[in-house]
Amino acid sequence: MSNNFFDQDVKVQTDSLTLFAHEILKKYGISGAEIECINFEFNATFAVSTESGQKYALRLNINSTRVASNILAETQWVRSLVRIPAINVPAPIATLDDQFVVSALHQDSGQMIYGVMYSWLEGEELGDEPTLDQLRTVGRAMALLHEYSPNFTLTDGAELPTFNDFFWGTQDYLFSSKSTLIAKDRELIEKARDLIMMYTDELHATSAVHIIHADFHGWNLMWRDDQLSIFDFDDCGYGVEAQDIAVALYYLDTPEQDAALLDGYKSIRPLPIYSENAMKALLLQRRLLLLNYLFETKNAEHKEMLPAYLEKTIERVSTFLTDVTQ
């Protein structure tokens, strides 16, 4: 099979990666398991059901630029969070030789793929339409993470990016030689980038910097019996609390939803200090990071979203520049 593996039909890709997942599971001493691909977007996630009745979630990093030291750091942080009764997260699973990060060469793509396995979370993802009560719980959960994280330290060999650069450690497809933006759009986005970085620099100079989840939204949150669980820590890194809050707010649709999430946060601890314009900047940055992803992704479905997404993004950039420069 050619090295254009990720340009092929999705079924071809998932069938190949499912076979690959069976090979990866041998590192955990698991054979004969039922494996189902339950998410195939940024990365590939598989539900693993063993012959003994145990269930796990295996994530294969097919798009992520995260390296082994980053994934190790992720598992270290989550392992520490497992020990906090008020925070619900899945537990990282160790291999037979007590490793939490696995890797192997995927022959069909010619790519070295890293993976990590977690205990299974029962329930339903919050998705796009959480209730206000659920959002208050989300706010409380984020605040609890922010309470704990400043006291956590990674061990040697584990590293995470610091979110004081525009692309949060990912590759630049907007301004580099890889960019396909027309000059007019690129110039407009560059102006927005400069303002976003001005506010980011101010926040990082005046706020506590510690590990944040950095992808806190309804599809990374599980709900069961009025209990919230947090998963998908693949994007975690060192940032300020306002950046975590901005990501969560980005995916909400109404002022009432925003207020519910922030009220939940404030029931645990005060909100971090940030200006209205700084929050607008962080919200737009999230949009631009997603635009950057659409330019570089191998996911065919996501690629199709790019033209409409770019058009709407340019509208939002123009509005932002008008709002913050008046």
Stockholm file with secondary structure:
# STOCKHOLM 1.0

chainA/1-326         MSNNFFDQDVKVQTDSLTLFAHEILKKYGISGAEIECINFEFNATFAVSTESGQKYALRLNINSTRVASNILAETQWVRSLVRIPAINVPAPIATLDDQFVVSALHQDSGQMIYGVMYSWLEGEELGDEPTLDQLRTVGRAMALLHEYSPNFTLTDGAELPTFNDFFWGTQDYLFSSKSTLIAKDRELIEKARDLIMMYTDELHATSAVHIIHADFHGWNLMWRDDQLSIFDFDDCGYGVEAQDIAVALYYLDTPEQDAALLDGYKSIRPLPIYSENAMKALLLQRRLLLLNYLFETKNAEHKEMLPAYLEKTIERVSTFLTDVTQ
#=GR chainA/1-326 SS CCSCGGGSCHHHHHHHHHHHHHHHHGGGTCCSCEEEEEEESSSEEEEEECTTSCEEEEEEESSCCCCHHHHHHHHHHHHHHHTCTTCCCCCBCCCTTSCSCEEEEETTTTEEEEEEEEECCCSEECTTCCCHHHHHHHHHHHHHHHHHGGGCCCCTTCCCCBSCSTTTTSCCSSSSTTCCCCHHHHHHHHHHHHHHHHHHHHHHHHSCCEEECSCCSGGGEEEETTEEEECCCTTCEEECHHHHHHHHHHTCCSHHHHHHHHHHHHTTSCCCCCCHHHHHHHHHHHHHHHHHHHHHCCCHHHHTTHHHHHHHHHHHHHHHHHHHHC
#=GC SS_cons         CCSCGGGSCHHHHHHHHHHHHHHHHGGGTCCSCEEEEEEESSSEEEEEECTTSCEEEEEEESSCCCCHHHHHHHHHHHHHHHTCTTCCCCCBCCCTTSCSCEEEEETTTTEEEEEEEEECCCSEECTTCCCHHHHHHHHHHHHHHHHHGGGCCCCTTCCCCBSCSTTTTSCCSSSSTTCCCCHHHHHHHHHHHHHHHHHHHHHHHHSCCEEECSCCSGGGEEEETTEEEECCCTTCEEECHHHHHHHHHHTCCSHHHHHHHHHHHHTTSCCCCCCHHHHHHHHHHHHHHHHHHHHHCCCHHHHTTHHHHHHHHHHHHHHHHHHHHC
//
